[in-house]
Amino acid sequence: WMEVVVPVALLGLPCTAVPAGFGSNGLPMGLQLFGPIGADAALLRLAQGWHEVTNWPNTRPPTSMA
């Protein structure tokens, strides 16, 4: 994942990360969103919309049956 993060950071592009669910191993996964310079507010609106659509604050990881 560093191959993507470093160029974005070096270019000074606005970026944020949002939760993207859970992997098959039950660990949380994330999604990095980035946009053009000056699009900070639009990017934050997109992240907020993602949270609202996915209902992430009320999402819980799968429980283990072990």
N, C-alpha and C positions, 0 to 999 in steps of 0.2 A: 504494500500500500504506500510505502514511502516514495515510490517512483512517481506517484501522482501528487502527493502532498507537497513535496519539496519545490517543484516548478511553480505551483500555484502560489506558494508562500514567497518565493523569490521574485515573482512578478508583481507582488503586492495586490493580488486580486482578492476581493472579499470572498470569504468562504464560511460555511457553518456545517455542522454535522447534525443529523437527525437520526433517531432510532429507526431501524428497518426490520425489526422482528427478531426472531431467534433462529439460530442454526439447528441442524439436526442433532447436535450435541447439547442443545439447550442453552448455549451461550448467546448473549445479545450480539446483534450485528448493527452496524451503523452505515449511513449513507452520507457521503460528503457532497455538499452542493457548493458550487462556486459560480461567480458571474463576472461580468466585465467591471473595470474600474468605475466607481461611481454608482454601482447598482446595489449598494449596501441595503437600503431600505426595501427594495424589491426582493432581495434575497431573504431578508428577515420575514417579509410577508409570505413568501413561498414556504419557509420553514414553519411559520405559524399555521398556514393552511394545511400542511402535511400533518401536524399534530392534531388538528381538528378533524380531518378526514379519517385518520387512522385510529383515533381515540386512544393514542398511546398512553396518556397518563393513567388510564384505567386498565391497561394491559399488564398481565402477570405472566411470568415465565411458566412453561409447562412443569407440572410436578412429576417427580420420579416415582415409579411404582416399586423401586427396589427396597 
